[in-house]
Amino acid sequence: MTYKTKSLAAASTLVAGLLATAAVAQDATVAFLMPDQASTRYEEHDWPGFQAAMGELCPDCTLIYQNGNADVALQQQQFNSVIAQGASVIVLDPVDSAAAAALVEIAHAQDVQVIAYDRPIPDTPADFYVSFDNEGIGRAIAQSLVDHLQASGVPAGAGVLQVNGSPTDAAAGLIRDGIDSALDNSPYVTMAEFDTPDWAPPRAQEWVAGQITRFGSDIMGVVAANDGTGGGTIAALMAAGADPLPPVTGNDATIAALQRIIAGTQYNTISKPSEIVAAAAAEVVMDLLNGEEPEATTTLYNTPSQLFVPAVVTRENIVAEIFDTGIQAAEDVCTGEYVEPCRELGLVD
């Protein structure tokens, strides 16, 4: 009888705990903190995607969105503010991956869980990490360029430039590692490389302009780590009168990059709809709020992680990868000077 009484008591406690957890999950405050406004993806894709997914999974949850605008101190203020506002889980894409280690420690000291988003936090494990495979992205865009140069008959020993992302972004470091792995195993020579502060396209443009002065027409291609730095690179090449333009890579499949690919001024990009990662982050949020262990596909920096594999997009497959799949609509991309090259691809009449 004593044993049964204890069992019933334990069961009652368990049920009460589960009900309380469910109540917390359905009435929780969740913060979504993004790193900068240099890329349009956060306002146009990541935040709307997360907001929509959370609206389905937890309609009564309170969501807070903040953007750090590439300012470490501002993001720290935002981080402290959302904790003060009662956030139970913070989805964090850090301005500075190293500085974010202290933010994770602050959160954990107050029983707040942190999901590292897009950019990992190497020095202090977050509760989970959700992203595309950044090293795979770097390898894919660089290998795509190498294959293109070889197919175009560019001889071994020719030179390329490498425009990396922000030195404070651990994801940029992974992209760089992937680029290195492809270029190091290629017949081409990396003449110079640059880590672009804050991923700022004007900084990439300024650096590439200097390399054009230095190397001139010996630049046979440029591996740029995202569409912003790719756009800055192309602007520098066009301003210098490069003809033909050497192929330039990208990453993010922004509308501007898709337009450049259609027009033939950018060689490739990566299709990685941010809504995919945003929705996955929302699923992880709900697991954490419900006291469940999110499903990881790998471990990165001692953090259980879920990494998605993106697709390389060139002019040859842009219709199938971007428009046939509904990632973008032709009417949003095929505007102004891009109508005619879109017509060549059959995207407009």
N, C-alpha and C positions, 0 to 999 in steps of 0.2 A: 504494500500500500504506500509506503514511504517513497519507494522507487517511482511508482506511478505518479504520485503527487509532484515529485521533482520533474518528471518528464512533461507533465501537463504545464507546469510552471515555465519550463524551458521553452516548450512549444509556444506558449502565450507570449513569452518574451521575444521569440523569433518572429512571430507574426506581427507583433507590434513594431519590431525593428524594420521589417519589410515594408509595412504600411508607412512608417515614417520616412524610409528611404524613397518610396514612391512619391510621397508628398513633396519631399525635397526636390526630386527630379522634375516634378511637374510645376514647381513654383520657384525654380532656381534662377539665379542671376549668372549669366555667362558673358564673358568679355572676349572680343575679337580684336586684337591689336596688330596692326600692319605697319610695315617699316618706312615706306616712303611714297612720294607722289610723283617721282620721276617716271615710273611706269604706270600706265593707266589701268592696269589689270586689277588693282586692288578695289577701286571704286566701281569698275565696270563688270567684274567677274567674281572675284573672290568673296567680297562681302555680300553681294546679292545672292550668290550661290549658297553661302553659309546661312544667310537669313532665311532663304526659301526652305532649305533642308530642316533647319531648326523649327520653322513654322509648322512643318508637317510632323516632326517628332515630338516637339514640346511647345504647343501653342501658348501655354501659359508662362513659359520661361521669359525672363527679362533679358534682352540682349543689349550689350553696349559695344559700339564700334568706335575705335580711335585710330588715327594714323600718326605715326611718329615723325613723318616728314624728314627722315634722314637725320634726326637729332636725338642722340643718345639720352641726353638729359630730359628732353621732352617725353621720350618714351618711358623713362623711369617714373616721371611724374604721373603719366597716364596709368602705368602699372599700379603704382601705389593708390591712385584714385579709385580704380575699379575694385581693388581689395576693400577699400574703405566703403565702397558702395555695396559690398556684400557678395562679390563674385565668388562662386564656388569653384569654377573652372575658368582658366584663362587660356585662350588659343593665341599663341605668341609667335609672330614672325619678326625676329629681332633686327633692330637697326645694326647692332654690333653683337655678333655671336659670342664673343668673349665676355663682354659686359653683361650679357643676358644670364650668365651663370649666377651672378649675385641676385638677380630677380627671381630665379627658380628657388634659391635658398630662402629668400624673403617669403615667397608664397608657401613653401613647404612648412616654414616655421609657424604659419597661421592656418595650416590644414587646407590650403588652397592648391588645387592640382593644376598642372601646366602641360599643355599640349604644344610641343614645338611644331611650327607650321612652315613648310617650304624650306626654311633655313634651320639646320640643326644647331644644337647648343652643346658643343663638345665637352666643355669642362665640368659641367654638373648635369647629370642625367635628368631630363624632364620625365614626366609620367608616360609620355608617348610622343612619337614623331611621325608626322604624316607629310608626304611630299612625293613629287616625281623623283625618279632616279637621276640625281643631278650629275653624278659621274658618268652615267650612261648617256646623258644628254650631251655632255662635252665630247665624249668619244664619238657619238653619232654624227654631230654636225661637222667635226673635223674629218672623220673618215669619209663622209659624203663629199666634202671639198676635195680631199685627196683623190678619191675615185674620179671626180669630175676633171681634175687637172690631168690625171693620167689618160683619161678618155679623150681629152682635148689635145693630147700630144705634148704637154708641157714636160720638158726633159728633167731627168733626175738632177738634183743639185740646185734647182731653181729655188727662189726664196719666197717665204710667206711671212706675214706679220700675225701676231697674236694679241688680241685685245681682250683682256680678262675683265671680270667684274670687280666689285668692291673688295678691297683688302680686309674689310671688317666683317665680311659675310662668309660664313663657313660653307654655305652652298656654292658660292662663287669659287671657293677653293676646290670643292669637289668637281665642279665643271672644268676648272683649269686642269685638274689631274686627268680627267677624261680626255681633254684636248691634247695634253702632253702625251698620253699613251698612244693616241692615233698618230700624231705628228712624229714622235720619236721612232715609230716603226714605219715611217713613210720614206720615200726617196727624196723628200724636200727638206729644206733648211729653214729653221725659224730664225729670221734675221734679227728680230727684236720683239719684245713683248712688254705689255703695260697693264698694271692693275688700276682700273678706273675708279677713282674715289666716288663713292655713293652711286655708282652705276651711271654717272651723269653723262649724257650724250655729248654736251659741249666739251667736256674734258677729253673724251675719246677722240672727238674731231680735232681738237688742238694737237693731241699727241700724234695722230696719224698724219696731220699736215706736216709736222716736223720730220716724220719718217719719209714722206714723199720727197721732201727737200734732200734728205740723206740718201735715199735709195732709188728714187725716180721710177723708171719703167721696169726696174728689176723686181718690183713687187708683183708677184704673179697670183697672189690670193691673200685673203685676210680671214682669219678665224676670229670672229667677234662673238662674245659669249651670250649676248642677247640682242633683241631687235633695236633697243635704244642705242647701244654702242655700235651696232651694225649701221644704223641710220647715220650716226655721227661720222663713222668711217666713210660711208658713201658720199656724204656731203663734202668731206675733205677731198676725196678723189675727184669729184665732179668740179669742185672749185679749182682744182689744180689742172683741169682739162684732160684728165686721164681718158684715153680713147684707144682701144676699148677699155671699159671698166674691168678690173680684175674681179673675179667672183668673191663675194663677201657673205659670210654666214650670219645667222641670227638665232633667236630662241624666244618663244612666247606666242608667235603667230598673232601679233597685233595687227590691226587693220592697216596701219601704215606699212608694215612689213609685207603683208599680203599684196598690197598695191604695188610695192616695189618689185616683188617677185613676178607678179603678172606683167609689169612693165619691163622686166629683165634687168633691173639694176641691183637687185639682191638675189643671191643664188639660192639660199635655203633658210628655213626656220624650223622650229619645233612646234608641232601641234600638241599642246597640253592644256586642254580646257580646264581652267582653274576651278570650275564648278565641280569637277570630279573630286579634286582634293578637298574642296570646301565641304562637299557632302560627306566625304569620308571622315573629316574632322568632326562634323556634327554627330555622326554615328559613335565616334569615340567619346565625345562629350557625354552622350546618353549612357554609354557603358560605365563611364567613371561616376556619373551621378547616381547610377543604380547599383554601385558597388560591384560591378562586374569587370572582368579583365578583358580589355579590347584584344581582338585577334591581330597578332603581329605576323608579318611575313618574313621579317629579318630583324637583326639587331644592329644598330649603328650608334657608335659612341656610348655603348652600354645602355642604350635606350631602346625598348621595344618599338619597332617601326613598321610602317606600311608604305611601301614605295611603288609607284605606278610607272609603267613603261610607256613613253610617248612615241610619236611617229615623226620622222623627218619629212618635211614638205618642200618640194621644189616645183618649178613651173610644170613639170611633167605629170605630177600627181595632185596638184592643188585642187583641181575640180573634184576628184574623188574623195580626198581627205578632208577638205574644208567645206565645200558647197553641197556635195551630195549627201554628206552626213548631217547637214544643218548646223554646223558649228558657226558659220557665218552665212548671211544672205547676200546674194549678188547685188541687190539694190543698195546695200550699205557699203560695199567695197567698190563697185564699178561706177564711180562718180567722176565728174570733171575730165581731167586728162587721161583717166584710166578706162574710160568707156571703150575706146577703140581697141586697146590690148585685151580687154575683157571680151570684146566681140570676136577677136581672133581665137579665143578659147571656147567660144560658144556660150558664154555666160549671159550675154545680152543679145537682143536681136539687132 
